[in-house]
Amino acid sequence: SRYYHAALAYNADIIVRITSDCPLYDPHVLNKMLSQFTTCDYLSNTANRTFPRGLDTEIFTFKSLEKAAKLAKKPSEREHVTPFIYESGLFKTENYNCDEDHSNKRWTVDEAVDFEVISSIYDYFSPNIEFNWRDVLSLQEKQPELFKINQHLIRNEGTSMGIGQKLWKRAKE
């Protein structure tokens, strides 16, 4: 409902969802996706992941969000913004794919070691803050040791367990 009410308040036709745990997000990815967002209700680059984790983008129509806000019933569908849209079968969904599969790369911040990786990346490029995801990819190919400390982490370990409550691994520690 928070997305629905914000979109309603600002009379949005299209909503873009980029999460705050993606500090290496590249706006060029969004621009390319927006140019493809013409014939569907929902477009993401995560349904069939080919981009590194951390470049996650979802684009959807207000009509889809409004319908999801009214029809979604499960706690997990209410907790998260888009699962009802891409899982219900009621909407036309598409995936935006990268030209190569980089789905095994983790450039997000969920754990302390993720923050260490991201900090190392920013330190490497400093003072330049206008690097793009291809620059980070090139860095990972040249200096893979900077990226190794978070490779053991399991993707989506902190997502809802279907009961509407997040069960984070670190909460158990």
Solvent accessible surface area in square Angstrom, and as a share of the most:
residue,aa,sasa,rsa
1,S,75,0.49
2,R,147,0.54
3,Y,57,0.22
4,Y,33,0.13
5,H,108,0.48
6,A,53,0.41
7,A,7,0.06
8,L,92,0.46
9,A,78,0.61
10,Y,182,0.69
11,N,134,0.69
12,A,29,0.23
13,D,113,0.59
14,I,81,0.41
15,I,17,0.09
16,V,53,0.31
17,R,48,0.18
18,I,65,0.33
19,T,46,0.27
20,S,118,0.76
21,D,43,0.22
22,C,9,0.05
23,P,53,0.34
24,L,9,0.05
25,Y,40,0.15
26,D,5,0.02
27,P,81,0.51
28,H,108,0.48
29,V,4,0.02
30,L,32,0.16
31,N,92,0.47
32,K,123,0.52
33,M,0,0.00
34,L,68,0.34
35,S,86,0.56
36,Q,65,0.29
37,F,19,0.08
38,T,105,0.61
39,T,91,0.53
40,C,12,0.07
41,D,44,0.23
42,Y,4,0.01
43,L,0,0.00
44,S,0,0.00
45,N,1,0.00
46,T,39,0.23
47,A,82,0.64
48,N,86,0.44
49,R,35,0.13
50,T,17,0.10
51,F,8,0.03
52,P,0,0.00
53,R,33,0.12
54,G,0,0.00
55,L,0,0.00
56,D,24,0.12
57,T,0,0.00
58,E,15,0.07
59,I,0,0.00
60,F,0,0.00
61,T,30,0.18
62,F,33,0.14
63,K,163,0.69
64,S,3,0.02
65,L,8,0.04
66,E,47,0.21
67,K,84,0.36
68,A,5,0.04
69,A,26,0.20
70,K,130,0.55
71,L,79,0.39
72,A,6,0.05
73,K,153,0.65
74,K,124,0.53
75,P,75,0.47
76,S,21,0.14
77,E,25,0.11
78,R,102,0.37
79,E,42,0.19
80,H,36,0.16
81,V,16,0.09
82,T,2,0.01
83,P,19,0.12
84,F,24,0.10
85,I,1,0.00
86,Y,96,0.36
87,E,117,0.53
88,S,43,0.28
89,G,70,0.67
90,L,94,0.47
91,F,25,0.10
92,K,106,0.45
93,T,58,0.34
94,E,48,0.22
95,N,32,0.16
96,Y,34,0.13
97,N,75,0.38
98,C,15,0.09
99,D,111,0.58
100,E,101,0.45
101,D,98,0.51
102,H,10,0.04
103,S,23,0.15
104,N,108,0.55
105,K,29,0.12
106,R,20,0.07
107,W,0,0.00
108,T,3,0.02
109,V,42,0.24
110,D,32,0.17
111,E,38,0.17
112,A,79,0.61
113,V,41,0.23
114,D,0,0.00
115,F,126,0.52
116,E,90,0.40
117,V,0,0.00
118,I,9,0.05
119,S,37,0.24
120,S,36,0.23
121,I,0,0.00
122,Y,78,0.30
123,D,108,0.56
124,Y,97,0.37
125,F,32,0.13
126,S,70,0.45
127,P,128,0.80
128,N,73,0.38
129,I,137,0.69
130,E,151,0.68
131,F,27,0.11
132,N,50,0.26
133,W,16,0.05
134,R,101,0.37
135,D,54,0.28
136,V,1,0.00
137,L,14,0.07
138,S,46,0.30
139,L,2,0.01
140,Q,23,0.10
141,E,121,0.54
142,K,136,0.58
143,Q,58,0.26
144,P,62,0.39
145,E,103,0.46
146,L,47,0.23
147,F,2,0.01
148,K,125,0.53
149,I,77,0.39
150,N,0,0.00
151,Q,76,0.34
152,H,125,0.56
153,L,24,0.12
154,I,118,0.60
155,R,95,0.35
156,N,75,0.38
157,E,56,0.25
158,G,6,0.06
159,T,56,0.32
160,S,20,0.13
161,M,108,0.48
162,G,45,0.43
163,I,106,0.54
164,G,25,0.24
165,Q,109,0.48
166,K,82,0.35
167,L,66,0.33
168,W,73,0.26
169,K,75,0.32
170,R,113,0.41
171,A,82,0.64
172,K,166,0.70
173,E,155,0.69
